Amino acid sequence: MVFIWVALILLVLLAVADLVVGVTNDAVNFLHAAIGSRVAKRRVIYWIASAGLLIGALLSASMMEVARKGVINPSSFDFTELLVLFVAVMLTDVILIDGFNTFGFPTSTTIAVVFELLGGAMAFSIIKKHESQLLGIDVHPLINTDNVFIILAGIVLSIFLAFVMGLIVQFITRMIFTFNYKSRFKIPFSLIGAAAITAIVFMIAKKVLGGATYIDAHLLTLLNTYFLEVLWGIFAFSTFVFLFVGLSFNVDIARFVVLFGTFALAMSFAANDLVNFIGLPMAGVQSFIAFSRSGISDPNVFSTSFLNNSIERGSSLSEMAYLLIAVLATLVMVLTLFFSKKAQGVTETEIYLGKQSTGYERFEASHLSRIIVRNALAFHASISTILPQPVTNFLKKQYRRAETPESGIDADGQVFFDTLRAAVNLVVASLLISIGTYMRFPLSTTFVVFMVAMGTSLADQAWGRESAVYRVSGVLSILGGWFFTAILAFVGSFIFVYLIYYGGWVMALLIAGGVAWTVVLTTRYFAKNNLEKRALKDAYQENFEASVETMQDSGGEQIRSNLLEASKIYLMAVQGFIDEDVKQLHQAHEKALYLDKLTKSNKEKIFYSFGKMSEEGMEAGQYYIQTYDYLSELVGCMTKITHPLYKHIENNHKGMTKAQRVGMQELLDEVSGFFNHLIHLEKERRFNYLNDLIAKQTFLMAFQDELRRLQIKRIQSGEDRTRVSILFMEILAETKNVLLYSINLIKAHRDFENASPKKRD
């Protein structure tokens, strides 16, 4: 009985943990459209989604059947075995989904749970087969094979269906309304918006009429009787409201559709996916209640076959208990929604893959993405030659954008795409998911929402020549991550079942402690990496005002900050090499790589917004770009210094000789002084003292030449003929480049200051 109580306590705790990591990952499904289009402030969006989560949680009872009998056959397990399986699945789910959250990858919690149950059941199949050979008993099938194949087939089918539906609906919508739809099409928008609202309400009502137990029976009867009339009333009322606010106040009707769609999709998520997080713990608690009432003292002989049947509400848990569980689950989800930084990271990944403008890209291009884009461009070119010229001209006209609202800045953040696409994303996705929920078919909300969003992005030509390879690579990475989820879920649950079955409650507690510690480590890792990613995204912000004043103030601060960081990296790298400190060299190399990315992103930001600069500032602007060119080269030298030094010490190669250490330490002290002088001169803009800096550079160049000559003599005498001698010479060469680029940088910055209109005045 010790294991039973330990397992029940773990299931309750893991239910809370799984809710947190699950909602962290799945929040993107109902938040991405509203946040990406900035239809309201983030907190308003969160509260609207929270209301949907509460109602969805109250309507999720029928989906709990999937956890009990959708994948496994409970009658083939005794009570202890079932708890072993449930604990193993929940432990696997927490660590797996948290790992994806850490890297900002949306994944399918439905796929995770299904394959975790499959992996655990497979482990029990092997265990029971082995025991049956010893005891001579029959082993019943543990896996509900037919149902599993239906679930997996539905999920795979939903990938293509969601993508195609999003593509087609968005294309038709854009052909009708174009990108310049605001202040126009009020009557068509009112009718289509009302139809979208009515369709969503229809699916919500079907869900309510199909399984709600918290609504008065008389009211449900009235709704069933006058269902069609109610829908027509909602359509008429919505049309009137949209026409009134649209014509009277010139309100963007699509905003209302997005907000209502956010509510509906959050509700569909809670109704459909809550089973993934608390379904197994609830089945475990219900099994314990049935075991306690059975009068059987040995849990190893108590059959859980009753789970094969639909459990009547109130037979194990009271109606109030179900209500309390739904409310508590909603509270956990809402708190996660408001305070989880990882949830924001996952949401941003999907938003950046669908943004209308170019700029910061979350993923690097891959070989496969290049092949796909190349063939897609060739196919597009061939289609363009076939289409009649009037059709081509019409398409170009409908996709012409007089303005780019998606690249603007709202009070609550950047706008990545317009409300029209956001509305299509939500309406199409919520309808598909609601249909699956009504049919008690556990669709993956992540699959559906993500593929709808990608389909609408493609239809909107968001994947242009400048961004297509990165976006396609991102989509392929997410799809690959889903299949990777299935493999890890299966293997993880398989291993945990074996360990817990033979290790008992002690092993269960040890694994739970390991999972908790892993979550702590991933949280620290995420916090560290999130700062770097945030800086890179800020560097790409499209609202950079390309004016001389901005370049003089914020631009000068960025240059100075990067110079200071480069000097620290040089000091860390060379000193770490002298001391043979592999940890310090690793930190220096990581900082150099990050600074290289940051510098390049800052430089690209300037080019993206340079067209906004007035002609008066163009002459000064070219010197500013030269400054960043030299800064980029200087930072590139840091990566060329840190990488070979780090690899040399990491591979435990021989360090520098005493003579080399003495020379390198003297050089490091002199270069550090040079950097201090350089940064002070740039900060104070005291360019009249540039000759002093050049004199310091000349001295350092001569000092390096002397160190090089001494090293060559040592090599010729046979004293130094190791790998470290090559690195010593490389440090001298790259240091020389650093000195040259530093002086050129200051000269370009001086020319920028002198050429600026403000300076001339």
N, C-alpha and C positions, 0 to 999 in steps of 0.2 A: 504493500500500500504506500510505501514511501515514494516509489516512483510515480504512482498515480497523482499524489498531491504535488510533487515537484513538477510533473508535466502540466497539470492544470494551472499552477501559478505561472509557469513559463509561457503557456499559451495566452494567458491574459496579458502579461507584459509584452509578449511578442506581437499581440494584436495591436497594441498602442504603437509600438515601434514600427510595425508594418504599415499602419495607417499613415504615420509621419513620412516614411520613405516613399510609400506608394503615392500619396497625394503630392509630394514634392516632385515626383516624376510625371504624374498624370495631370497636374494643374495646367500644364501647357495646352492640354486638349481644349479647355474651355476659356483660357485666358489670352491665347496668342492673338486672336482676331481683334479683340477689344483693345488690348495693350498696343499691338502693332499699329492700329489706326488711330489710337489715342482719342476714342470717342468720349472719354471722361477721365477724370483723375484716377490714378491707380487705386486709391482707397475706395472710391465709389464703385469701381469695377469689382473689387474684392467683396464688398458688401452685397452686391447683386448676385455674384457667384455663390456667396455663402447662403443666401436664401434658397437658391437652387439646390445646393448640397443638402440642406435640411429636408426639403420636400422629397428629394430623391432617396435619401436615407430611409424615410418613412415608407417609401414604396418599394424597397429592395428585398422584402421578405421572400418573394417567390423565387428570386435568383439564388437564394441560399441553398436550394435543392442541388444546384450544380456542384457545390463544394462537397456535398455528401455522397452523391451518386453519379455525377456527370462523368467522372474519369475512372473511378475505382468502384469495385463491388464490395460494399461494406460487409456483406454477409460472409465474405471469405476471411475476415479479420476478427480476432477476439479483441476485447476492450484494450488490453495492454498494447497489442500490436498497432491498433489504430492510433493510440496516443503517441507511440514511437514515430509513426509515419507523420502525424500532424506536427509534432515538435520539429522533426527533421526538415519538413517542408517550410515551416515558418522561419527557422534559423537560416536556411538557404535563401529564402526570399529577401530577408532583411539585408543580408550582406551583399547579395547580388544587386538588388535595386539601388542600394546606397552607393555601390561602386559606379553604376551608370550615372547617378546623380552627381557624383563628385566630378566626373568628366563632362557634365552638361549634356549627356546623351539621352534623348527620350527613347524609352523602350516599352515593350508590351508587358504589362503586369499579368495579363491574361495568359500569354504564352509562357511566362515564367511559372505561374501556378500550375498550369496544365502539365508542363514537362517536369516540374518538381514532383508532382503526384505520380507521373509515369516512372520517373527514376526511383522514387521510394518504393512504389509497387513492384518494380522490376527487382529491386534488392530483396524484397520479401518473397518474391517468386523463387529466387535462388535459395534463400534461407529455408523456405518451406519445402522445396523440392529435396533439399539435402536431408531435412528432418523426416520427411515422408519415407525416404529410402531406409532410414534407420528404424522408424517406428511402424512402417507399413500402413500408413494412412493415405487417403486420397486428398489431393490439393485441388480446390476449386479455382476457377479463373479469378484473378485479382483485378484485372483491368477491364473496364467497360469498353472493349475495342471498337465496337460499332459507333458508339457515341463520340469517342475520341477522334475517330476519323472524320466524323461529321463536323466537329468543332474546328479541327485543323483545316479541313477543306473550306469551311466558311470563312476562316481568317485569311487564308491565301486568296480566296475569291474576292474578299473585301478590299484587298490591296488594289487590284486592277479596277474593280467597280468604283471605288472611291476616287481614284485618280482620273478615270475616264469621265465620271459624272462631274467632278470639279472642273475639268478641262472644258467640257461641252457647255455646261451652264454658264461658266464665266465668259467664254467666248461669245455666246449669244447675248449675254447681259451687256458686255462691253460693246458689241456691235450696235445695240440699241441706244445705250446711254453715253457712250464714249468716255473719255477721261474728263471732259469738261462738262460734267452733269450738274454741278451745283448751280442753284438759282434757275434751273430749267426742269422740264419734265415733271412738274408737280403732280399732275393728274395721273400719268402712268405710274409714277413712283408710289403714289397713294394706293392705287389699285394693287400693284405688285407687292408692296409692303404689307398691305392688309391680307393678301393671299398667303404670304410667307408666315405672318402671325397666325392665321387661321390653320395652316398646315401644321405648324408646331403645336398649337393648342389641340388639334385633332389627335396627334400622337400622345400628347400628355394625357388627354382625356381617356384614350384607349388604355393607357397604362393604369390610370386611376380606376377605371371601370373593371379592369381585368384582375386587379389584385389588392386594392386598397382595403384596409380593415379599420382605418381610423375615421372613416366618413360614415355618417348615418345611412342606414340601409334605405330609408324612404327617399333620401336625397339621391342616392345612386339609382333608384328606380325611376325617379323623375328625369334624371340625366339620360338614362337609356331610352326612355319613352320619347323625349323631345330633343334627341341628340342632334339631328339634322337642323332643326330650327335654331338651336343654340349656336351651331357653327355659322349659320347665315347671319345671326345677330352679331356675332363677334366680327365677322367680315364687314358688315355694314358699319358697325361702331368704329372699327379700326380705320376704315376708309374715311369716315367723317372726321375723326381726330387728325389723321394725317393731312387731309385737305385743309383743315382749319389752321393747324400750326404751320403747314407749308406755305399756304397762300397769305396768311395774316402776318406771320413772323419770319418768313423765309428760312425756316428751319430745315436742316439736312435730315430728311426722313430716314435715310439709311442708318443714321445714328441710333434711332429708336429700335430699328430692326436688329442692330448689332447688340444693343443692351439686352433686348428681350431674348435674342439668340444665345447670349452668354448665360443668362439664367436657365434657359431650356437645356443647353449642353451640359452645364454643371449638374442639373437635375438628372439628366440621362446618365452622366458619368457615375453619380452616386448610386442610382438605381441599378446600373449594370455592373460596375466594377467594385462596389463595396464588398461583394462576395469574395474578391481576391484577397482582401485584407483581414476580414473578420469572419468569413464563412467557416473556415476550419476550426478556429477557437470556439465558435458557437456550436459547431457539431460536436466538439469535444466536451463542452459543458453539458449539452443535451444528453450525450452518451453517459456521462457521469451521473446525471439525475436519474436516467433510466436504470443504471446499474445499482444505484442506492435504493431504488424502489423495488428492485427485483428480488431482494433477499438473498442473492448469491454472494458468498463471501470471497470467492476466488475470481479476480478479474480476468485470469487467463482462460477461464471456461465460459465467460459471459459473451454471448454472441451479439454483434451490433447489426444484425440483419434488419432490425426495425428501421434503420436509416435508409434502406432501399425504398421505403414507402414515404409518401409525403407526410410530414409531421404536422398534426393539427395544432394551430395556435392555441396555447394554453395548456396543452398536454404535458409539456416539459417546463416551459417558461411562461409566466403570466403575461397577459396583454400589456400590463404596465412595465414589466421587465423588458419586453421588446421595444416599447416606446423609449424607455430609459437608455437602452443600448444604442438606439438610433440617434438620440439627442447627444449622448456622450461621444459617439463616433463623429457626429457633425462638429462638435466643439473641437475635437482634436484636429479635424481637417481644416477648420476655419483658422485656428491658431497657426497651423503649419502654413496656410496660405498667406497670412499676414507677415510672418516672421522668418520664414525659411529663405535664406540666401541661395541655397542650392536650387530651389524652385525657380527663382529668377534666372539662374544660369541655364537651366533646361529650357525655359520659355524663350530666352534670348537666342538659343541655338536655332530653334525653329523659325523665329521671326527673322533672323539674319539670312536664313536660306530663302525666304520669300520676299525680302525687301525689294522695292522697285528700283532703288538707286544703287550705284556702285559705291565702293569704299571698302571698309573693313570686311574681310572674309574670314569666317570661322575655320574653314578647311583649306588645305593645300590641294592643288590639282594632282590627280593621279593619272597613270597611263591609260587606264580604262576610261576615265572621264574624258580625256583628250580624244580617244578614238570615237566615243559616242557623239561628242560635240562636232567633231570633224565630219562624221557621216550625216549628222542631222543638218549641218550647214549645206552639205552637198545635196541632200534631199530637198531642202528648202529652195535651193537655187534651181533645181530641176522643176519643181512645182511652179515656181515663179515664171519660168519660161513658158509653161503650158497655159497658165491662167490668162484670160483676156485682159487687155490693158485697163478697161473700165473697172473690172473687178479688183485689180491690183490697186488702182487709184482710190477706189472706195475703201478698201481695207486700210490703206495708209492714212486716209482722212479720218477714219474712225479711231485710229490709234494715235493720232496726233495729239500732243500735249502742249497746250499753250502755256501751262504752268505746271510745276511739279510739287503739288502739296505734300506728296509722300516724303519729300526730302526736307520738309520744313521742321521747325522746332515748336512743339507745344509747350505749355507751361509745365507739363508733367513729364516731358521727355521727347525723344525724336519720333516723328511720324514716318513709318516705314512703308505703308501702303494706304490707299484711300478706303473710305467707309463702304464703297460699293463692293470691293473685293472682300472686305471683312464680312459684310452681310451674306454674300454668297457662300463663303467658307462656313459660317455658322449654320445657315439654313440647310445646306446640303448635308453637312456632317451630322447635325442634330436629327434630321429626318432618318438618315441611314441607321444611326445608333438607336433611335427610338423604335424603329421597325424591328431591329434585332432584339431589343429588350422586350417588346410586346410579345414576340414569338419565343421568348425565353431562350434566346440563342446568344451565348456569351461572346459577342463580337469584341475585338480589341479596339477600344476607343482610340488608342494611340495610332494604330494602323489606319483607321478611317479618317481621323482628323488630320493626321500628317499628310496622307496621300491626297486628300481633298485640297489642302493648302498648297501642296506642290503642283497639283493639276491647275489650280487657278493662277498660280505664279507663272507657269508656262504659258497659259492662255493670255496672260497680261503682258507677255514679252518682258517679264522681269529678269529672265535669264538671257541677258544680252551678250554680245561678243566679249565684253570686258569681264563678265562674271560667270558665264555659263559653265566653264570647266570647274570652277570652285563649287558652284551650287550642285552640279551633277555629282561631283566627288562627295559632297556632303550627304546627298540623298543616298548614294550607294553605301556610304559609311553607316548611315542610320539603318538601312535595310540589312546590311551585314551584321550590325549590332544586334538586331532582332534574332537572327539565326544563331548568333553567338550566345544570346540569352538562353535559347532553347538548349544548347549543348551544355552550358555551365549549369543551368538549372537541373538538368537530368543528372549530370555527373555529381554535382554537389549534394543533392538529395540522396542519391544512391550511396555515397560514402557516409553521410551523416546517419542514415538508417542503420548501416552496418555497425558504426561506432556506438550509437546509442543502444541498439538492441543487445550488443554483447557487453557494453560498458555500464549500462544502467543509468541511474539518476546522477551518479558522480560524473560520468562522461557528458551527460546532457548539460550539467552545470558548467563544466570546463569549456565545452563548445560555446555555450551562451556567453561566458566571460570573454572568450576569444572574439566572438562576434561584436560584443560591446566595445572592446578595446580597438578593434578594427574600425568601427564607426568613429571613434574618437580620433584616430589617426587620419582617416579620410577627411574629417571635418577640418583638422588643422591644415592638411594639404590643400583643401579647397580654399580656405581663407587666404593662404599665401598666394596661390595661383590666381585667385580672383582679383587681387590687387593689380597684378601684372596685366591681366586681360582687360580690366577696366581702363587702365592707362592706355592700352593700345586702341581700344574702342574710342576713348575720348580723343585720341590723336587723329582719328578719322572723322570726327564730328563734322557734319556738312555745313554747320552754321559758322564756320571760321570766316571771319570778316577780313578779306584780303585787302587790307589798307596799310599804308605806311605806318600809321599810328599803332595798329595792332602788332605789326612786325617789330616795331621799336620796343613795345612794352612786353606783351606776352611772348613774342617770338624771341626777343633778346633773353628773356628769362629761361626759355626752353634751351637755347644754345648754351647758356651759362650752366644750367643744371646738367646738361649732357656732358659738358667739358669736365665738370666736377666729378661726375660718375666715372668718366673715362680715366681720370687721374687716380681715382680709388682702385679701379680695376687693375691698372698698371702696377700700382703699389702692391696690391694683394697678390698678383700673379708672380711678379719677380721675387718678392719677399718669400712667398710660398715655395718658389723653386729653390731659393737659397736655403731655406729651412727644411726642404723636402716634406712640406706639409700638404698631403694629398687632399684633405678636407678644405683647406683654404684655396687650393688651386681649383677644386671643383666649384666652389662658390664663385670664384673669379670668372670661371668659364661660363657658368650659368648667367651671371650678371652681364657678361660681354654679349652673349647671344640675345638676351632680352633687350639690351641697349641698342643692339644692331637693328632689331625689329622695330623698336620705338622710333629710332631715328628715321628709318625708311618710311614708316607710317606718317610721321610728321612731315616728311618731304612730300609724300603723295598728297597729303591734305592741302599743301600749298598749291600744288599743280591743279587739283580739282577745283579750287576756288579762285585761281588766279584770274580767270576770265571776268570776275566781278570787279577787279581793280580798275580804278580810273586811269585814263591815259597819263595823267599827271604823275602817278606813282609808278608807272611801268619801268621807267629808267632806273629808279632806285630798287624796284623789285628784282631786277635781274641780278644785282649784286647780292641781294638777300638769298637768292637761289644758289649763287656761287658759294656763299657762306655755308649753306647746308650741304653742298657737294663736298666741300673740304671736310666738314664735320662727319659726313658719312664715310669718307675714306679713312679718317682718323679712327673712327669707331671700328671699321673693318680691320684695321691693324691690330686692335685689341683682341679680336677673335683669332687672328693668325698667331698671336703671341700665346694666348691662354690655352688653346686646344692642344698643341704639341707638348707644352710643358705639363699639362694635366695628364695626358696619356703617358708621358715618359715616367712620371712619378707613380702613376697608378699601376703601371706594368712592372714596378719595382726595379727599374733600371738604375744604374750607378749615378750618383749625384755629382755635383761639380767638385773640382779639386779646390784646395785651399786658396791657390792663386786666383782661380776663377771667381771664387766667392768674394774675395777682397775686391777685385775689380768690379764685379757686378754690384756689390753693395755701394761702392763709391758712385757708380753710374746712377743707381737708383736714388741716392740722396740728391744728386745734382738735378736729375729729371723731375723729382718731386718739387724742388725749389723752383724750377722752370714753370711747372704747371701752376703753382701758387701765384707766381708773378703774372702769368698769362690770364688767369681767372680774375685776379684783382684789376688788371688793366682793362679787361673787357667789361667788368661790372661798372667801373667808374667812367668808362668810355674815355680813358686818358690815352688816346691814340698818339699824342705827341711824344710819348715815352716809348714808342714802338722800337726805336733804334736801340734802346737798352735791351729789349727782349731779343732783338736780332743778334746783338753782341753775345748774349748768353747762349743763343742757339749756335753761333759760330764756335764758341768755346766747347760746347758739348759735342759738336761734330768732330772737332779735332781730338777731343778726349776719346771718342769712340774709335777713331782711326788708330789711336795709340793702343787701345785695348785689342783691336783687331790684329795689329802688327805683333803684339806680344803673344797672342794666341797662335798666330801662324808660326812663330819661332818655336813655341812649345810643341806644335804638331811636327815640325821639321826635325826637332831633336828627339822625337819619339816619346815625349813625355805625355802628351794627350792625343790619343787616337781612338776615342770612344764616341758613342752616340752623343754624349753630353757636349762634346766639342762642337758638333753640328748645331745643336740647339743654342749654344752660346753665341755662335756667329749669326744665327737667325734672329736672336733677340736684338743684337746690335743693328742688324739691317732694318728690322721693323721699327726700332726706336728712332732710327734716322728718319724713316718715313713719317713717324708721328711728329717729329720736330718740324719737318718741312710742311706738312699739312697744317700744323698749328699756326705757323707764321702766315701762311696763305689765307687761313680762316680769318685771322685778325685783320689782315689787309683788306679782304673782301667786306668784312663788317665795317671797317673804317670807310671804305668807298660807299657803302650803303648809307651810312650816317651822313656823309658829305653830300650825297646826291639826293637825299630826301627833300621834298618841298618844304617841310617844316624847318630843316636845317638851313636851306637857302634863304628862307624868310628871315 
